[in-house]
């Protein structure tokens, strides 16, 4: 019986020692006390633009957020941040901000919210490439394959163009006013029935770097003169550039 009591007592001491060891693993957290987390920005998305980005998401998980801090690094590795005041009115409120004056390049945006006592949320992170002059300088303008005068109409035959959205085409109409026509990239032949009998046409090609981009980008403009008084077909070599 005595031996049984000794074994039982040893088992209890061993269990207590084991529990002390388990507590040692989390003691630092226990000493810090309870951690209060603020609701983060949820469903975060980034929309690229020309030297800017739009960030969108949702404020959820309670209505205690009072401040939002957005941080990122510039292309020169400088730490940047933007502080926003937060006003919560509904269980679900929109988050939206545009950050301007960004150099072209890849960014990582880290968003943290805070309550009135300084408690913070878990970070929300989103990456985005911001486009600029480098991207735009490499865009090609759609080329004309040929044109000709047909009665009182100017007929233009277009070459194919890749990855473009549309062509902005400008000409002088017979009332002496500059007119604009948006030409889909799928259109291969354009007929202008009301252009002046002599003048110039100019056009540029519109691009979106990504489907969700907030800004359009443009190729360099091309300008060509025409005249109904000298019927001719366009010299294709002039558009090889």
Residue frames relative to the residue before (quaternion, step in Angstrom):
aa qw qx qy qz dx dy dz
X 1.0000 0.0000 0.0000 0.0000 0.00 0.00 0.00
X 0.6454 0.5281 -0.3111 0.4558 3.52 1.00 -0.92
X 0.6483 0.5192 -0.3179 0.4573 3.56 0.99 -0.85
X 0.6229 0.5488 -0.3323 0.4477 3.56 1.06 -0.75
X 0.6498 0.5147 -0.3111 0.4649 3.57 1.00 -0.92
X 0.6449 0.5218 -0.3249 0.4542 3.61 0.96 -0.81
X 0.6563 0.5057 -0.3089 0.4670 3.57 0.95 -0.88
X 0.6486 0.5187 -0.3155 0.4590 3.60 0.96 -0.89
X 0.6613 0.5059 -0.3036 0.4632 3.57 0.93 -0.91
X 0.6408 0.5194 -0.3233 0.4638 3.58 1.00 -0.72
X 0.6367 0.5322 -0.3257 0.4530 3.52 1.05 -0.81
X 0.6468 0.5167 -0.3151 0.4641 3.59 0.99 -0.86
X 0.6563 0.5057 -0.3157 0.4624 3.57 0.93 -0.89
X 0.6483 0.5200 -0.3188 0.4557 3.57 1.00 -0.81
X 0.6444 0.5228 -0.3190 0.4579 3.57 1.00 -0.82
X 0.6579 0.5078 -0.3062 0.4644 3.58 0.97 -0.88
X 0.6392 0.5209 -0.3220 0.4651 3.54 1.01 -0.83
X 0.6377 0.5264 -0.3166 0.4647 3.55 1.06 -0.83
X 0.6455 0.5170 -0.3187 0.4631 3.60 0.96 -0.82
X 0.6231 0.5332 -0.3419 0.4589 3.57 1.04 -0.81
X 0.6498 0.5210 -0.3181 0.4530 3.58 1.00 -0.78
X 0.6328 0.5253 -0.3241 0.4675 3.56 1.06 -0.77
X 0.6590 0.5072 -0.3063 0.4633 3.57 0.99 -0.81
X 0.5804 0.5907 -0.3757 0.4160 3.57 1.11 -0.67
X 0.6449 0.5530 -0.3193 0.4199 3.60 1.05 -0.75
X 0.7874 0.2824 -0.1418 0.5293 3.58 1.09 -0.62
X 0.3588 0.7786 -0.4653 0.2203 3.56 1.31 0.06
X 0.6428 0.5388 -0.3359 0.4285 3.58 0.95 -0.83
X 0.6588 0.4958 -0.3076 0.4750 3.56 1.08 -0.71
X 0.6301 0.5338 -0.3331 0.4550 3.57 1.06 -0.77
X 0.6527 0.5268 -0.3166 0.4430 3.56 1.01 -0.82
X 0.6424 0.5308 -0.3240 0.4479 3.59 1.12 -0.63
X 0.4302 -0.7031 0.4619 0.3274 3.56 1.18 -0.42
X 0.7362 -0.4135 0.3093 0.4374 3.54 -1.35 -0.10
X 0.2615 -0.7540 0.5837 0.1497 3.60 -1.00 0.88
X 0.1949 -0.7755 0.5938 0.0900 3.57 -0.83 1.03
X 0.1373 -0.7974 0.5850 0.0544 3.56 -0.70 1.11
X 0.3450 -0.7200 0.5711 0.1909 3.54 -1.07 0.87
X 0.6022 -0.5716 0.4126 0.3746 3.57 -1.14 0.60
X 0.3517 -0.7505 0.5256 0.1920 3.58 -0.84 1.00
X 0.5698 -0.5187 0.4820 0.4170 3.55 -1.36 -0.03
X 0.1832 -0.8131 0.5496 0.0575 3.56 -0.61 1.18
X 0.8261 0.2317 -0.1724 0.4839 3.58 -1.36 0.34
X 0.1839 0.8333 -0.4992 0.1504 3.58 1.02 0.85
X 0.0136 0.7818 -0.6218 0.0440 3.57 -0.98 0.97
X 0.2197 -0.7563 0.6027 0.1282 3.56 -1.25 0.56
X 0.1423 -0.7857 0.6009 0.0364 3.55 -0.99 0.97
X 0.3217 -0.7955 0.4797 0.1835 3.61 -0.41 1.19
X 0.0443 -0.7781 0.6260 0.0286 3.52 -1.27 0.57
X 0.6632 -0.4622 0.3869 0.4437 3.53 -1.30 -0.35
X 0.8226 -0.1705 0.0293 0.5417 3.55 -0.30 1.37
X 0.7140 0.3231 -0.2742 0.5573 3.55 1.08 0.77
X 0.1688 -0.7634 0.6143 0.1065 3.54 -1.33 0.26
X 0.2292 -0.7348 0.6173 0.1626 3.55 -1.19 0.60
X 0.1519 -0.7740 0.6115 0.0628 3.54 -0.89 1.03
X 0.0283 -0.7985 0.6010 -0.0223 3.55 -0.92 0.97
X 0.1912 0.7646 -0.6036 0.1203 3.53 -1.18 0.63
X 0.4567 -0.6573 0.5230 0.2931 3.55 -1.28 -0.45
X 0.3110 -0.6767 0.6321 0.2139 3.51 -1.21 0.73
X 0.0479 0.7959 -0.5982 0.0792 3.58 -0.68 1.16
X 0.7486 0.4716 -0.2489 0.3940 3.54 -1.31 -0.49
X 0.7998 -0.2340 0.1210 0.5394 3.56 0.58 1.09
X 0.3898 -0.7326 0.5174 0.2088 3.54 -1.29 0.15
X 0.3836 0.7647 -0.4474 0.2606 3.60 1.11 0.61
X 0.4863 0.6778 -0.4477 0.3220 3.61 1.19 -0.20
X 0.1023 -0.8014 0.5887 0.0277 3.55 -0.96 0.95
X 0.7970 0.1243 -0.0418 0.5896 3.56 1.15 -0.58
X 0.1219 -0.7657 0.6282 0.0646 3.53 -1.18 0.70
X 0.1157 -0.7893 0.6020 0.0362 3.58 -0.87 1.00
X 0.1238 -0.7689 0.6259 0.0422 3.55 -0.84 1.08
X 0.0120 -0.8131 0.5816 -0.0223 3.58 -0.73 1.00
X 0.0862 0.7705 -0.6271 0.0753 3.53 -1.22 0.66
X 0.4101 -0.6759 0.5443 0.2804 3.56 -1.32 0.12
X 0.4473 -0.6702 0.5233 0.2774 3.55 -1.02 0.82
X 0.6779 -0.4718 0.3592 0.4346 3.57 -1.29 0.09
X 0.6667 0.4543 -0.2904 0.5145 3.60 1.30 -0.29
X 0.5243 -0.6659 0.3793 0.3714 3.58 1.33 0.34
X 0.4087 0.6855 -0.4961 0.3421 3.59 1.14 0.56
X 0.4447 -0.6890 0.5090 0.2616 3.56 -0.96 0.93
X 0.0469 -0.8009 0.5965 -0.0246 3.57 -0.72 1.13
X 0.0160 0.8005 -0.5991 0.0069 3.58 -1.17 0.52
X 0.1515 -0.7505 0.6384 0.0792 3.50 -1.33 0.47
X 0.1839 -0.7926 0.5761 0.0772 3.59 -0.77 1.09
X 0.0741 -0.8006 0.5945 0.0014 3.55 -0.89 1.00
X 0.3862 -0.6718 0.5756 0.2613 3.55 -1.13 0.71
X 0.2086 -0.7833 0.5777 0.0955 3.56 -1.02 0.84
X 0.0688 -0.7676 0.6369 0.0205 3.55 -0.94 0.97
X 0.1401 -0.7998 0.5820 0.0444 3.58 -0.49 1.22
X 0.0447 -0.8126 0.5811 -0.0075 3.56 -0.88 1.00
X 0.7848 0.2324 -0.0959 0.5665 3.57 1.19 -0.59
X 0.6541 -0.4963 0.3770 0.4286 3.60 -1.21 0.26
X 0.7744 0.1345 -0.0761 0.6135 3.56 1.21 -0.55
X 0.0182 0.8057 -0.5888 0.0628 3.59 -0.54 1.19
X 0.4902 -0.6771 0.4554 0.3063 3.60 -1.02 0.72
X 0.1916 -0.7207 0.6521 0.1370 3.52 -1.25 0.61
X 0.1875 0.7736 -0.5851 0.1553 3.59 -0.77 1.01
X 0.1497 0.7700 -0.6075 0.1252 3.56 -0.91 0.94
X 0.2191 -0.7387 0.6215 0.1417 3.55 -1.20 0.66
X 0.1694 -0.7690 0.6115 0.0774 3.55 -0.88 1.02
X 0.1919 -0.8149 0.5441 0.0548 3.57 -0.59 1.22
X 0.8007 0.3655 -0.2290 0.4157 3.50 -1.47 -0.09
X 0.3700 0.7111 -0.5046 0.3205 3.56 0.93 0.95
X 0.4425 -0.6503 0.5430 0.2939 3.56 -1.09 0.69
X 0.5904 -0.5706 0.4287 0.3770 3.54 -1.19 0.51
X 0.4890 0.6531 -0.4780 0.3254 3.56 -0.94 0.88
X 0.6279 -0.5379 0.4259 0.3674 3.53 -1.42 -0.02
X 0.0743 -0.8068 0.5861 -0.0046 3.58 -0.91 0.98
X 0.1606 -0.7158 0.6649 0.1406 3.49 -1.39 0.42
X 0.1422 -0.7985 0.5835 0.0403 3.57 -0.66 1.15
X 0.1351 -0.7826 0.6070 0.0283 3.55 -0.84 1.11
X 0.0945 -0.8158 0.5706 -0.0026 3.57 -0.70 1.14
X 0.0087 -0.7857 0.6168 -0.0460 3.55 -0.87 1.07
X 0.1977 -0.7711 0.5920 0.1260 3.58 -0.98 0.83
X 0.1794 -0.7773 0.5984 0.0743 3.56 -1.25 0.58
X 0.3404 -0.7023 0.5740 0.2479 3.54 -1.21 0.54
X 0.7499 -0.4131 0.2673 0.4422 3.58 -1.30 -0.01
X 0.6958 0.4597 -0.2719 0.4803 3.61 1.17 -0.48
X 0.5975 -0.6030 0.3539 0.3927 3.57 1.25 0.06
X 0.4308 0.6719 -0.4832 0.3599 3.58 1.24 0.15
X 0.2577 -0.8054 0.5225 0.1092 3.57 -0.92 0.89
X 0.4883 -0.6328 0.5191 0.3028 3.51 -1.37 0.30
X 0.5810 -0.4711 0.4916 0.4460 3.49 -1.37 -0.10
X 0.5367 -0.6535 0.4255 0.3222 3.60 -0.99 0.78
X 0.2015 -0.7131 0.6550 0.1479 3.51 -1.24 0.67
X 0.0972 -0.8227 0.5600 -0.0060 3.58 -0.77 1.04
X 0.0687 0.7747 -0.6268 0.0476 3.57 -1.05 0.81
X 0.2598 -0.7623 0.5765 0.1383 3.58 -1.10 0.76
X 0.0495 0.7943 -0.6028 0.0574 3.56 -1.15 0.61
X 0.3041 -0.7051 0.6036 0.2145 3.56 -1.18 0.64
X 0.2231 -0.7667 0.5931 0.1033 3.56 -0.86 1.05
X 0.2778 -0.7926 0.5285 0.1240 3.58 -0.76 1.08
X 0.0189 -0.8122 0.5826 -0.0222 3.54 -1.23 0.53
X 0.8397 -0.2051 0.1446 0.4816 3.55 -1.19 -0.60
X 0.6085 0.5612 -0.3649 0.4262 3.59 1.00 -0.71
X 0.6653 0.4808 -0.3007 0.4856 3.58 0.89 -0.91
X 0.7021 0.4886 -0.2849 0.4327 3.59 0.80 -1.00
X 0.6416 0.5496 -0.3326 0.4191 3.60 1.03 -0.72
X 0.6980 0.4615 -0.2689 0.4769 3.59 1.21 -0.36
X 0.4894 0.6615 -0.4328 0.3683 3.59 1.27 0.17
X 0.3122 -0.7636 0.5425 0.1585 3.58 -0.96 0.91
X 0.3870 -0.6917 0.5565 0.2491 3.53 -1.06 0.79
X 0.5328 -0.6237 0.4592 0.3409 3.56 -1.04 0.74
X 0.3124 -0.7760 0.5264 0.1525 3.55 -0.92 0.92
X 0.4039 -0.6667 0.5711 0.2571 3.53 -1.24 0.62
X 0.3627 -0.7245 0.5465 0.2119 3.55 -0.94 0.90
X 0.7602 -0.2073 0.1553 0.5958 3.58 0.95 -0.89
X 0.0707 -0.7653 0.6300 0.1117 3.53 -1.32 0.23
X 0.0061 -0.7899 0.6123 0.0331 3.54 -1.26 0.26
X 0.4651 -0.6445 0.5364 0.2839 3.52 -1.34 0.44
X 0.0249 -0.7924 0.6091 -0.0236 3.57 -0.75 1.08
X 0.8002 -0.1320 0.0417 0.5835 3.57 -0.06 1.29
X 0.7572 -0.2854 0.2422 0.5352 3.56 -0.48 -1.23
X 0.6001 0.5566 -0.3564 0.4507 3.59 1.22 0.37
X 0.3041 -0.7006 0.6150 0.1959 3.50 -1.27 0.59
X 0.1094 -0.8079 0.5786 0.0236 3.57 -0.62 1.15
X 0.0995 -0.8027 0.5880 -0.0047 3.54 -0.80 1.10
X 0.1530 -0.7623 0.6244 0.0751 3.57 -0.94 0.95
X 0.2424 -0.8160 0.5183 0.0818 3.54 -0.65 1.21
X 0.4104 -0.6405 0.5834 0.2845 3.50 -1.30 0.50
X 0.5887 -0.5655 0.4239 0.3923 3.62 -1.17 0.45
X 0.1068 -0.7633 0.6327 0.0746 3.56 -1.28 0.47
X 0.3309 -0.7729 0.5174 0.1596 3.56 -0.96 0.89
X 0.8766 0.1498 -0.1065 0.4447 3.53 -1.26 0.71
X 0.5159 0.6366 -0.4283 0.3808 3.62 1.18 0.28
X 0.4800 -0.6626 0.4989 0.2856 3.56 -1.32 0.33
X 0.7608 -0.2166 0.2210 0.5705 3.57 0.84 -1.05
X 0.3631 -0.6872 0.5737 0.2585 3.54 -1.37 0.01
X 0.2502 -0.7256 0.6216 0.1566 3.55 -1.01 0.91
X 0.0530 -0.8254 0.5598 -0.0512 3.55 -0.45 1.28
X 0.0848 -0.8111 0.5787 -0.0018 3.58 -0.83 1.06
X 0.0821 0.7796 -0.6162 0.0752 3.56 -1.09 0.79
X 0.4786 -0.6375 0.5164 0.3128 3.57 -1.30 0.28
X 0.2754 -0.7719 0.5445 0.1783 3.59 -0.72 1.02
X 0.7045 -0.5068 0.3075 0.3902 3.58 -1.28 0.16
X 0.6079 0.5059 -0.3581 0.4963 3.54 1.30 0.05
X 0.5472 -0.6503 0.3728 0.3725 3.55 1.30 0.10
X 0.5717 0.5730 -0.3754 0.4515 3.57 1.26 0.38
X 0.4554 -0.6770 0.4983 0.2933 3.56 -0.95 0.83
X 0.1313 -0.7929 0.5936 0.0410 3.55 -0.84 1.02
X 0.2531 -0.7547 0.5886 0.1408 3.54 -1.22 0.58
X 0.0357 -0.7670 0.6398 0.0318 3.52 -1.14 0.71
X 0.2803 -0.7347 0.5965 0.1605 3.54 -0.97 0.94
X 0.1328 -0.8164 0.5616 0.0216 3.55 -0.56 1.22
X 0.3802 -0.7225 0.5239 0.2431 3.63 -0.61 1.05
X 0.5546 -0.6155 0.4344 0.3533 3.58 -1.09 0.62
X 0.6073 0.5574 -0.3551 0.4409 3.59 1.21 -0.35
X 0.5991 0.5659 -0.3609 0.4366 3.60 1.23 -0.33
X 0.1830 -0.8143 0.5459 0.0733 3.58 -0.69 1.08
X 0.7744 0.2046 -0.1194 0.5866 3.61 1.23 -0.37
X 0.0745 -0.7987 0.5971 -0.0062 3.53 -0.78 1.10
X 0.1313 -0.7840 0.6046 0.0512 3.57 -0.90 0.98
X 0.1373 -0.7747 0.6152 0.0497 3.57 -0.79 1.11
X 0.1777 -0.8355 0.5158 0.0657 3.59 -0.37 1.25
X 0.7770 0.3645 -0.1719 0.4835 3.59 1.11 -0.54
X 0.3829 0.7325 -0.4950 0.2680 3.60 1.14 0.39
X 0.6015 -0.5466 0.4380 0.3842 3.55 -1.24 0.52
X 0.5860 -0.6268 0.3883 0.3360 3.55 -1.14 0.62
X 0.7759 0.0870 -0.0791 0.6198 3.54 1.28 -0.16
X 0.3900 0.7171 -0.5120 0.2674 3.56 -0.92 0.80
X 0.5128 -0.6144 0.4854 0.3520 3.53 -1.15 -0.64
X 0.2153 -0.7168 0.6427 0.1637 3.50 -1.32 0.45
X 0.0258 -0.7822 0.6223 0.0165 3.55 -1.16 0.59
X 0.0291 0.8089 -0.5853 0.0478 3.53 -1.09 0.66
X 0.0767 -0.7556 0.6477 0.0609 3.51 -1.35 0.38
X 0.4033 -0.7254 0.5185 0.2058 3.54 -1.20 0.63
X 0.3120 -0.7687 0.5432 0.1288 3.54 -0.96 1.01
X 0.0647 -0.7980 0.5992 -0.0037 3.56 -0.97 0.96
X 0.1645 -0.7051 0.6730 0.1509 3.51 -1.40 0.43
X 0.3964 -0.7425 0.4758 0.2552 3.62 -0.59 1.02
X 0.7725 0.0391 -0.0185 0.6336 3.56 1.21 -0.61
X 0.6504 -0.5532 0.3487 0.3865 3.58 -1.14 0.56
X 0.7531 0.3795 -0.2050 0.4968 3.57 1.05 -0.74
X 0.3357 0.7592 -0.4964 0.2540 3.61 1.21 0.33
X 0.3794 -0.7439 0.5112 0.2032 3.58 -1.05 0.76
X 0.7455 0.3175 -0.1991 0.5511 3.62 1.25 -0.16
X 0.3770 -0.6799 0.5791 0.2455 3.51 -1.24 0.61
X 0.2075 -0.7492 0.6166 0.1239 3.53 -1.25 0.55
X 0.2337 -0.8145 0.5278 0.0586 3.55 -1.06 0.84
X 0.4471 -0.6448 0.5497 0.2869 3.50 -1.17 0.67
X 0.6237 -0.4775 0.4251 0.4497 3.56 -1.28 0.03
X 0.4944 -0.6776 0.4693 0.2760 3.54 -1.10 0.74
X 0.2154 -0.7403 0.6219 0.1372 3.56 -1.19 0.67
X 0.1098 -0.7870 0.6060 0.0367 3.58 -1.00 0.90
X 0.0315 0.7888 -0.6120 0.0475 3.59 -0.94 0.95
X 0.3431 -0.7248 0.5632 0.1994 3.56 -1.14 0.73
X 0.0519 -0.7784 0.6250 0.0270 3.56 -1.21 0.57
X 0.0668 -0.7789 0.6215 0.0509 3.55 -1.31 0.31
X 0.4064 -0.7004 0.5335 0.2442 3.57 -0.96 0.89
X 0.6229 0.5821 -0.3398 0.3971 3.58 1.17 -0.49
X 0.7356 0.2311 -0.1778 0.6114 3.59 1.27 -0.32
X 0.1983 -0.8034 0.5525 0.1004 3.53 -0.03 1.29
X 0.1724 0.7759 -0.5869 0.1543 3.56 -0.83 0.98
X 0.3700 -0.6654 0.5869 0.2755 3.50 -1.34 0.27
X 0.5844 -0.6250 0.3963 0.3329 3.50 -0.99 0.85
X 0.4178 -0.6670 0.5624 0.2536 3.54 -1.07 0.86
X 0.3819 -0.7759 0.4523 0.2178 3.58 -0.29 1.24
X 0.5963 0.5985 -0.3665 0.3896 3.58 1.08 -0.65
X 0.5948 0.5863 -0.3619 0.4142 3.58 1.18 -0.51
X 0.7340 0.3954 -0.2244 0.5046 3.59 1.21 -0.43
X 0.4340 0.7131 -0.4541 0.3115 3.57 1.21 0.31
X 0.5636 0.6112 -0.3928 0.3931 3.57 1.20 -0.28
